[in-house]
Amino acid sequence: MTNINLPIDDVLGELMDTLSDHTNAILIAPPGSGKTTRVPLALLHASWLGDRRILMLEPRRLAAKSVAAYMARQLGEQAGETVGYRVKMDTRVSKRTRIEVVTEGVLTSMLQQDPSLDGVGAVLFDEFHERSLHADLGLALCLQAQQLFREEMRLLVMSATMDAEPVSQILNHAPVIRGEGRMYPVETVYYPGHGAERLEDRTVRAVKQALQDHDGDMLVFLPGAGEIRRAERKLRESGLSPGVRVAPLYGNLPQAAQEAAIAPAVSGQRKIVLSTSIAETSLTVEGVRVVIDSGLMRVPRFSPRTGMTRLETVPVSRASADQRRGRAGRTAPGVCYRLWTEQEDRRLPPRSTPEVLEADLAPLALELAAWGVGDPAELAWLDLPPVPAYRQARELLHLLGAIAETGAVTPHGRRMAALGMHPRLAHMVLRAEGLGLARIACDLAAMLGERDVAVRTGGRAKTDADLSSRLAMLQEARTWRGADLPDTLGGMEIDPAICRRVIAEADHALAALRTEGSGRGAFEAPREEDNETSAAEVSAVEMCGVLLGFAYPDRIGQQRSIGKFTLANGRGAEVSEGQQLAAEPYLVAAELDDQGTESKVYLGAGISLEQINRYFADIIREEQSVYWDREAQTVRTFTVRKIGAVLIQETPSQSPDPELMLQALLDGIRQGGHKLLPWTKGDRLLQSRMSFMHKYDPANWPDVSDESLLNHLEDWLAPHVYGMRNRSDLQKIQIGHILSELIPWEQRQELDRLVPLQLTVPSGSRITLDYSDPEQPVLAARLQELFGMKETPRIAGGRVPVTIHLLSPARRPVQVTQDLASFWEHAYFEVKKDLKGRYPKHYWPDNPLEAEATNRTKPRK
């Protein structure tokens, strides 16, 4: 081990003593203190460890391999001896290995295979403050494994910036050890943009300034690979001196390029490393004296509303900004250029949001189901997975056949979990295996799991969204084995490095599929024969849509118009105009932007109706579509076959469900209103009389207003229209009869007594009352017919006076009153004076109370 003293050495003794007395502990130490590489080596000599192994988790592959190699060098060995690593597609361990540096997904896989972690004495969680989904899951599973199987197993959580108290609580109040750091002073320079200046232009301006003002290598933090490539191109175009080398660093780069970026610069050269947040922690980029920080990072955000994940560019947290700044002061004084203002700096959030709160939880839900846990609350979490996102994840797993109705994992689900892919992709690969399409499915899974092989501009590929063309290109790329790939294949501009990585991922996935359940380990390299592509698979590119449908059954889409589709999940999707995919009757959307009501389809493939019927019969639901045709004014009945909102087939129904027909008919009546029903004047009069009684006695009389009747069609009308289907049928019903049945016989008698249909006036005429206004029932009669009527008639047992409309001989209103006696005494003579001249032949007595009433021009003699 090296004799160089590091700050962490000052607390190693305290840490060793703590882990001798406690099974869990937390170590907080600043970046550069040496905790990542010193602690595992020190623990090798702990008496409680014995001959057991140490597992140490790193959040990224490059960090895991770099850390393992560094510790191995301290022992004078190569990685794979005392210290080894396990990452996806690469493993260096042996029987001698005592320290295994693994990525977080590997730990989860190891726990699923052996929940007791037999032979493991300690699990170390490095850089835990990043709070990745796998780190939270790994800690939760290890805690339960410790509780159920291995009480003596040690758990150590390490971080530079983490809030230790919440972690201590879930680790059964574990002790916290704090170490000091060795940080050289770092000057902070705020270097904001000019107006609408693009990020890469601002970055290049800052780099040129720093090259002029400061010595040493430079680490530039940018949010993603796209910004890195654009900044790299602009830097090269800006005329850098020959002694300056630009090195990109991001997760999808080839391994050799990543290692070159973190290696020390050649003597006499200066290195500018353009990196994502991959270099924020764990990795040490040698020789850095200057940090240029864009203040941005790219994070996945999952929407339970749409079921889709999109990448968002967001400001870094205060903790991340400080971590990045600290990279400039590891070996000497440095400087940090922050490409934002001091005001913006004060608004940075203190910490990043844990991934478990914003990520797609389908992988987590599958791991928990395979572990035997249905409810996440059964485990200890720093942040419990959100209920809506977790519920949606379980629904997806059930759709994919990974869990049963009970929530228990199925055999198919166990195989999915063993493949280590997203559940969607694992299901696709397993389904494809049964069709002899394993190779093409693994190619698809690799393309969907990695960055797009086609070169993109502004987030969009320069080629169209059709994945089948990319499959064909990938198969052509395989023929270049051993040779450098060109920048264009199959008429498509590609990224050769990404293409090679996708091929390697696909080969690994195929090997894992073929060895899953066999004697070969899950992390061994694929066999040479696994790289062969059969002629049958070459022609199977046309099955691309089917395979995508296995992974994304909820995103099978049906064309509404050219370029516009409705997906099975009910969302709208749009393919850019001019693409062949836009004209497909059906498609499967694999990647969308999840923006607005019509999500842009970035990757997808066409699928035929025949393929849907053949390969997705298990999720096609047959149901009756019964609805009211407003124009034809009839109920239409069809048998429909659907996948979610996507219509597969519609045929006239031979034996429709009468209950559905009834509901559709009632819906039609609600839409069309009362005009669809055969109301007569008598029906309306009965309705108004009953409404009158409801107003004065609502507890005993039903509400039969138009609004109430439409709202309660099921209660009063449904029994009388059962079996009917159109407006003609409705004309057969008798509304008045139906309304009268709403009250018992005794109330019908009471209605006739209290709210008479007609009143007999002095002339002998029976005049129908108007109850359309329950506040003022109206008796409209010619003035001559009321001579001798001294008082205003009253109804409802004398409680309500009738409003009298006194009419002229031409039946035009001349007076409205509820006080007839007052009218005779005061107003009659003025009315008489006015009307007698116009109607001289009619009877105008001087004493209306003593005069004979008549419905004629004059009384009979």
Secondary structure by P-SEA (a helix, b strand, c coil): cccccccccccaaaaaaaaaacccbbbbbccccccccccccccccccccccbbbbbbbccaaaaaaaaaaaaaaaccccccccccccccbbbbccccccccccaaaaaaaaaacccccccccccccccccccaaaaaaaaaaaaaaacccccbbbbbbbcccccaaaaaaacccbbbbbcccccbbbbbbbbbcccccaaaaaaaaaaaaaaccccbbbbbcccaaaaaaaaaaaaaacccccbbbbbbcccccaaaaaaaaccccccbbbbbbcccccccccccccccbbbbccbbbbbbbbccccbbbbbbbbbcaaaaaaaaacccccccbbbbbcccaaaaaacccccccccccccaaaaaaaaaaacccccccccccccccaaaaaaaaaaaaaaccccccccccaaaaaaaaacccaaaaaaaaaaaaacaaaaaaaaaaaaacccccccccccccccccaaaaaaaaaaaaaacccccccccccccccaaaaaaaaaaaaaaaaaaaacccccccccccccccccccccccccccaaaaaaaaaccccbbbbccccbbbccccbbbbcccccccccccbbbbccccccccbbbbcbbbbbcaaaaaccccccbbbbbbbbbcccccbbbbbbccccccccccccccccccaaaaaaaaaaaaaaaccccccccaaaaaaaaaaaaaaaacccccccccaaaaaacccccccccccccccccccccccaaaaaaacccaaaaaaaaaacccccccccccbbbbbcccccbbbbbbcccccccccbbbbcccccccccccccccccccccccccaaaaaaccaaaaaaacccccccbbbbcccccccccccccccc
